[in-house]
Amino acid sequence: MVKLKYICIALFFGNFIFPQSAFAQEEEEPTDDLGNVTDAFQENFYEALKQKSIENYELAIISLEKAKAASKGNKNGDAIIYFELAKNQTKLKYYDTAEENYNKVIETNPDKLEVLEALYDLYYLKRDYDKAIPLVKRLSAIDEDYKEDLANLYSRTKQYDKSITILDELDASWGESTYRDALRNQIYRITGNSQGAIDNLETKVDKNPKNEKDYLNLIYLYSEEGNTDKAFETAKELQKNNPKSELVHLALYKFYLDKGITDEALKSMKVVFKSEEIDKESQYKVLGDFLSFVNENPEYEKQLDETVSLFSAQNNGQVYEKLGDYYLTKGNKEAALKFFEKGIILDADNFSLLKNTLLLQIDVANFEAAKKLSKEGLEVFPAQPLVYLLHGVSLNSLNDFDGALETLETGIDYLFDNPKMEKDYYEQLSIGYTGKGNTKKATDFANKAAAIQISN
């Protein structure tokens, strides 16, 4: 067995060296500035580290107290103990005692980054932001990254002017960042200083007219302030400075629609629908606005087919669902069903789309299609009572009473606390038993259905 001369534990004071005599008969003198430490100190300190590693923080504290008693006033040894005590006490949420012990360490080691950071973490856990501010000022003198934390703390303590000043200084020296932009905008929202936000963004776009994000934020703020003319002008300016921008069309289409410039609005919407850069939710919102526009201007209804072709390449059933909903509100069930059926092929696990398609298939008496789709739906939703019910309805309608009864008796076991659906089940079971010629059971289920009163 190889004997090591020293066992070294890297702590925040550097290497805290214990002599090998703690683990073997051979004795060596430690050479660091702790001086001699006793076996009792070492044993209890190691035991504390072991207990902390398995999250036995109470036992770790007991061992640390024993180690402190054995340190016999060694300042560095005591500082190490206070630091470990504070870490364990923080884990146990003994925040006040932990704070006292961190401060004891700082008394003898005022510039130790690890200790200052640990105390900052403690203040953040306590949400004691006022105490954290002077500490983070010290940290930022050591590490400039903490200046962002200081700006955040000023914001949390409602010292908004100080926070904005630091954010501006950091932007000037480090360049802009998403985090600082978000914090600055949050402050503007809280203080109601929308003009300050506008002034800031106007300065940014003047300095960098290629920055798409700043333009879009500025357009949004103008719109929020009700200054639509200025917002529209800014959108066109962005398009001029960045003609390849696709995101700008999220703003342009709406302005063109509101101003009755329909052809330009349609061009912008087509850019949005074809874009891979614009997220799906934004595209669906534009589609919703387009459907509302077509509803009021039916002469543009033929444009919907082109819209569908733009989206179809994305293989997303939600588009067809929206189009189906549109035609359903128009009372055009055939067109609605056409889009629903296309959508469910692409989006088989979309339950709302499955439900709407089945209900409409049954409503227009397309029972074969409903039978097939509901059977497929049960493979995706094997515990969904509505799908069993609709499958049973389609089978009853096709005079397959044995299949209907089997399906309905299986599905009703999944039903819970839904009187309306329960009534529907009993009515369909009555129809099934009537078809089978079992008058008694048909009457029993008809009576059960009649006994359920549905409140409006």
C-alpha positions in Angstrom: 0.0 0.0 0.0 1.4 3.4 -1.0 1.5 5.8 2.0 0.7 9.4 1.3 2.6 12.0 3.2 -0.3 14.5 3.4 -4.1 14.4 2.8 -5.1 17.7 1.3 -8.6 19.1 1.1 -9.0 22.1 -1.2 -11.0 24.6 0.7 -11.6 28.3 0.0 -8.5 29.1 2.1 -6.3 27.2 -0.3 -4.9 23.8 0.7 -5.9 22.9 4.3 -3.3 20.1 5.0 -3.9 17.4 7.5 -1.0 15.2 8.6 -1.0 11.6 7.5 -1.0 10.6 11.2 -4.8 10.9 11.2 -4.9 7.7 9.1 -1.6 5.9 10.0 0.9 5.5 12.7 3.4 7.7 10.9 3.3 11.3 12.2 4.1 14.4 10.1 4.0 18.1 11.0 1.6 20.1 8.8 3.3 23.0 7.0 0.5 25.4 6.3 -0.5 28.4 8.5 -3.1 26.4 10.5 -0.4 25.1 12.7 -1.0 21.8 14.4 -4.6 20.4 14.5 -5.7 17.6 16.7 -7.0 14.2 15.7 -10.3 15.2 17.2 -10.6 18.2 14.9 -9.8 16.1 11.9 -12.1 13.2 12.7 -15.1 15.5 13.5 -14.5 17.7 10.5 -14.3 14.7 8.1 -17.4 13.3 9.7 -19.2 16.6 9.1 -18.3 16.5 5.4 -19.5 12.9 5.1 -22.8 13.7 6.8 -23.3 16.8 4.6 -22.6 14.7 1.5 -25.5 12.4 2.4 -27.7 15.4 3.4 -27.7 14.7 7.1 -27.2 18.4 7.9 -28.2 18.2 11.5 -25.5 15.5 12.2 -23.0 17.5 10.2 -23.6 20.6 12.4 -23.1 18.4 15.5 -19.8 17.2 14.2 -18.7 20.7 13.2 -19.5 22.0 16.7 -17.2 19.2 18.1 -14.5 20.1 15.6 -14.7 23.8 16.7 -14.3 22.8 20.3 -11.2 20.9 19.3 -9.7 23.7 17.2 -8.6 25.5 20.4 -9.1 29.0 18.9 -7.2 28.5 15.7 -8.6 31.4 13.6 -8.3 29.8 10.2 -9.7 26.5 11.6 -12.6 28.4 13.2 -13.3 30.3 9.9 -13.5 27.0 8.0 -15.9 25.6 10.7 -18.1 28.8 10.5 -18.3 28.5 6.7 -19.3 24.9 6.8 -21.8 25.5 9.6 -23.4 28.3 7.6 -23.7 26.1 4.5 -25.4 23.3 6.5 -27.7 25.8 8.3 -28.7 27.3 5.0 -29.8 23.9 3.8 -31.9 23.6 6.9 -33.3 27.1 6.4 -31.8 28.4 9.6 -31.1 31.6 7.7 -30.5 34.0 10.6 -27.9 31.7 12.3 -26.3 31.0 8.9 -26.0 34.7 8.2 -24.2 35.2 11.5 -21.7 32.5 10.7 -21.0 33.8 7.2 -20.3 37.2 8.7 -17.9 35.7 11.2 -16.0 34.3 8.3 -16.0 37.6 6.5 -14.6 39.3 9.6 -11.3 37.4 9.1 -11.5 36.9 5.4 -13.3 40.0 4.0 -12.5 39.4 0.3 -13.1 35.7 -0.1 -15.3 35.5 -3.2 -16.8 32.1 -2.2 -18.0 33.4 1.1 -19.4 36.6 -0.3 -21.2 34.6 -3.0 -22.6 32.2 -0.4 -24.0 35.0 1.7 -25.5 36.6 -1.4 -27.2 33.4 -2.2 -28.6 33.3 1.3 -29.9 36.9 1.1 -31.6 35.9 -2.2 -33.2 32.9 -0.6 -34.5 35.2 2.2 -35.5 37.8 -0.4 -33.6 40.3 1.7 -32.6 42.4 -1.3 -31.8 45.5 0.7 -29.0 43.6 2.6 -27.9 42.0 -0.7 -27.2 45.3 -2.4 -24.1 46.4 -0.4 -22.8 42.9 -0.6 -23.2 42.7 -4.4 -21.5 46.1 -4.7 -18.4 44.4 -3.1 -18.8 41.4 -5.4 -19.0 43.6 -8.5 -15.7 45.2 -7.5 -14.2 41.7 -7.7 -16.2 40.5 -10.6 -17.9 42.9 -13.0 -20.5 40.2 -14.0 -22.3 41.1 -10.7 -23.3 44.5 -12.0 -26.2 42.9 -13.8 -27.2 41.4 -10.4 -27.0 44.8 -8.9 -29.3 46.3 -11.6 -31.8 43.5 -10.8 -31.6 44.1 -7.1 -32.2 47.9 -7.6 -35.3 47.0 -9.7 -36.5 44.6 -7.0 -36.2 47.3 -4.3 -37.9 49.8 -6.6 -34.8 51.9 -7.2 -35.6 52.0 -10.8 -33.5 55.0 -11.8 -30.4 53.4 -10.4 -31.2 50.2 -12.2 -31.6 51.9 -15.5 -28.3 53.8 -15.0 -26.4 50.5 -14.5 -28.2 48.9 -17.5 -27.2 51.8 -19.7 -23.6 51.7 -18.5 -23.4 48.0 -19.2 -24.8 48.4 -22.6 -22.3 51.1 -23.4 -19.3 48.9 -22.2 -20.5 45.4 -23.0 -23.0 45.9 -25.8 -26.7 45.0 -25.6 -28.1 41.8 -24.2 -31.5 40.1 -24.2 -31.5 39.9 -20.4 -30.8 43.6 -19.9 -33.4 44.6 -22.5 -36.0 42.5 -20.8 -35.2 44.0 -17.4 -35.3 47.5 -18.8 -38.6 46.9 -20.5 -40.0 45.4 -17.3 -39.0 48.6 -15.4 -40.7 50.7 -18.1 -43.9 48.7 -17.8 -43.9 48.8 -14.0 -43.3 52.6 -13.9 -45.6 53.3 -16.8 -42.8 55.1 -18.5 -43.7 54.0 -22.0 -42.1 57.2 -23.4 -38.8 56.2 -21.8 -39.1 52.8 -23.5 -39.9 54.4 -26.9 -37.0 57.0 -26.5 -34.6 54.1 -25.7 -35.7 52.1 -28.7 -35.7 55.1 -31.1 -32.1 55.7 -30.1 -31.2 52.1 -30.7 -32.7 51.9 -34.2 -31.0 55.2 -35.1 -27.7 53.7 -34.1 -28.4 50.3 -35.8 -31.1 50.4 -38.4 -30.4 46.8 -39.2 -31.6 45.5 -35.8 -34.9 43.9 -36.6 -35.8 43.1 -32.9 -35.5 46.8 -31.8 -37.8 47.9 -34.7 -40.4 45.2 -33.8 -40.4 46.2 -30.1 -40.8 49.9 -31.2 -43.7 49.0 -33.5 -45.3 47.1 -30.6 -44.9 50.1 -28.2 -46.3 52.6 -30.7 -49.3 50.2 -31.2 -49.8 49.9 -27.5 -49.8 53.7 -27.2 -52.5 53.9 -29.9 -50.1 55.6 -32.3 -50.9 53.3 -35.3 -49.6 55.7 -37.9 -46.2 55.9 -36.3 -46.2 52.1 -35.8 -47.1 51.6 -39.5 -44.4 54.1 -40.6 -41.8 52.3 -38.4 -42.8 48.9 -40.0 -42.3 50.3 -43.5 -39.0 51.8 -42.4 -37.9 48.3 -41.1 -38.9 46.8 -44.4 -36.9 49.4 -46.3 -33.8 48.9 -44.1 -34.2 45.1 -44.0 -36.1 44.0 -47.1 -35.6 40.3 -46.4 -37.3 40.6 -43.0 -40.1 38.1 -42.6 -41.1 39.1 -39.1 -42.0 42.6 -40.2 -45.0 41.2 -42.1 -46.5 40.2 -38.7 -47.1 43.9 -38.3 -47.6 45.0 -41.9 -50.5 42.7 -42.7 -52.6 44.1 -39.9 -51.9 47.7 -40.8 -52.7 47.0 -44.5 -56.0 45.3 -43.5 -57.0 48.2 -41.2 -56.3 50.7 -43.9 -58.1 48.7 -46.6 -55.0 48.0 -48.7 -56.1 44.4 -49.2 -53.7 43.3 -51.9 -50.7 44.3 -49.8 -52.2 42.7 -46.7 -52.6 39.4 -48.6 -49.0 39.6 -49.8 -47.8 40.1 -46.2 -50.0 37.2 -45.0 -48.5 34.9 -47.6 -45.0 35.8 -46.4 -46.1 34.9 -42.9 -47.7 31.6 -43.9 -44.7 30.5 -45.9 -42.1 31.6 -43.3 -40.1 29.0 -41.4 -38.8 31.7 -39.1 -42.2 32.7 -37.7 -43.6 30.4 -35.0 -46.8 28.5 -35.6 -48.9 30.2 -33.0 -48.2 33.6 -34.7 -49.1 32.1 -38.0 -52.4 30.7 -36.6 -53.2 34.2 -35.2 -52.7 35.7 -38.7 -54.9 32.9 -40.2 -57.6 33.7 -37.6 -57.5 37.4 -38.6 -57.6 36.4 -42.3 -60.7 34.2 -41.6 -62.4 37.1 -39.8 -61.6 39.4 -42.8 -63.0 36.9 -45.3 -66.1 36.5 -43.2 -66.7 40.2 -43.6 -65.5 40.2 -47.2 -66.7 37.0 -48.8 -65.4 38.0 -52.2 -62.0 37.0 -50.9 -63.1 33.5 -50.0 -61.3 31.9 -52.9 -58.1 33.0 -51.3 -58.6 30.4 -48.6 -57.7 27.5 -51.0 -54.4 29.2 -51.7 -53.9 29.7 -48.0 -54.5 26.0 -47.4 -51.9 25.1 -50.0 -49.3 27.3 -48.3 -49.9 25.5 -45.0 -50.4 22.0 -46.3 -46.7 21.5 -46.7 -46.3 21.9 -43.0 -48.4 18.8 -42.3 -50.3 20.4 -39.4 -53.9 19.5 -38.7 -54.6 22.7 -36.7 -54.7 24.7 -39.9 -57.5 22.6 -41.3 -59.3 22.6 -37.9 -59.4 26.4 -38.0 -60.6 26.4 -41.5 -63.3 23.8 -40.6 -64.4 25.9 -37.7 -64.7 28.9 -40.0 -67.0 27.1 -42.5 -69.0 25.6 -39.6 -69.8 29.1 -38.3 -70.9 29.9 -41.9 -73.2 27.0 -41.8 -71.4 25.2 -44.6 -71.1 21.7 -43.0 -69.8 20.0 -46.2 -66.9 22.4 -46.5 -66.2 22.2 -42.8 -66.2 18.4 -42.8 -63.8 18.4 -45.8 -61.2 20.4 -43.8 -61.8 18.5 -40.6 -61.2 15.2 -42.4 -58.0 16.5 -44.0 -56.8 17.7 -40.6 -57.4 14.5 -38.7 -55.3 12.6 -41.2 -52.4 14.8 -40.3 -53.1 15.2 -36.6 -54.6 11.9 -35.4 -53.9 12.6 -31.7 -55.8 15.9 -31.7 -58.8 15.0 -29.6 -60.8 18.2 -30.3 -60.4 17.7 -34.0 -61.4 14.0 -33.8 -64.5 14.9 -31.8 -65.6 17.7 -34.1 -65.0 15.5 -37.2 -67.0 12.6 -35.8 -69.9 14.8 -34.6 -70.1 16.4 -38.0 -69.9 13.0 -39.9 -72.8 11.8 -37.8 -74.7 15.0 -38.3 -74.5 14.7 -42.1 -75.3 10.9 -41.8 -71.9 9.8 -43.1 -72.0 6.8 -40.7 -69.5 4.6 -42.6 -66.9 7.3 -42.3 -67.8 7.9 -38.6 -67.5 4.1 -37.9 -64.1 3.9 -39.5 -62.7 7.1 -37.9 -64.1 6.3 -34.4 -62.6 2.8 -34.5 -59.2 4.4 -35.4 -59.8 7.0 -32.7 -60.2 4.3 -30.0 -56.7 3.1 -30.8 -55.4 6.5 -30.0 -57.8 7.3 -27.1 -58.7 3.8 -25.6 -60.1 5.3 -22.4 -62.2 8.1 -23.9 -65.9 7.5 -23.3 -67.0 10.0 -26.0 -65.2 8.1 -28.7 -66.9 4.8 -27.6 -70.3 6.6 -27.6 -69.8 8.0 -31.1 -68.6 4.6 -32.4 -71.8 3.1 -30.9 -74.0 5.7 -32.6 -72.4 5.0 -36.0 -72.9 1.2 -35.5 -76.5 1.6 -34.4 -77.1 3.8 -37.4 -75.7 1.0 -39.7 -77.9 -1.6 -37.9 -74.9 -3.3 -36.4 -76.6 -3.7 -33.1 -74.3 -6.4 -31.7 -71.2 -4.2 -32.4 -72.9 -1.2 -31.0 -73.9 -2.9 -27.7 -70.5 -4.3 -27.2 -68.9 -0.9 -27.8 -71.4 1.0 -25.6 -71.1 -1.5 -22.7 -67.3 -1.2 -22.8 -67.3 2.6 -23.0 -69.8 3.3 -20.2 -67.2 1.8 -17.8 -64.9 4.8 -18.5 -67.7 7.3 -17.9 -67.5 9.4 -14.7 -69.7 12.2 -13.5 -71.1 13.2 -16.8 -75.0 13.0 -16.6 -75.5 14.3 -20.2 -73.2 11.6 -21.7 -74.7 9.0 -19.4 -78.1 9.8 -20.7 -76.8 9.6 -24.3 -75.3 6.1 -23.5 -78.6 4.8 -22.1 -80.5 6.1 -25.2 -78.1 4.4 -27.5 -78.2 1.2 -25.5 -82.0 1.3 -25.7 -81.7 1.7 -29.5 -79.3 -1.3 -29.7 -81.6 -3.6 -27.7 -84.6 -2.5 -29.6 -82.8 -3.5 -32.8 -82.0 -6.8 -31.2 -85.7 -7.3 -30.3 -85.0 -7.3 -26.5 -87.9 -5.1 -25.5 -87.4 -5.5 -21.8 -83.8 -4.3 -21.8 -84.6 -1.6 -24.3 -87.4 -0.3 -22.0 -85.1 -0.5 -18.9 -82.4 1.7 -20.6 -85.0 4.1 -22.0 -86.4 4.6 -18.5 -82.9 5.1 -17.1 -82.3 7.8 -19.8 -85.6 9.5 -19.0 -84.8 9.5 -15.2 -81.7 11.7 -15.8 -82.7 15.3 -15.6 -80.2 17.7 -17.3 -80.2 21.2 -15.9 -79.7 24.1 -18.2 
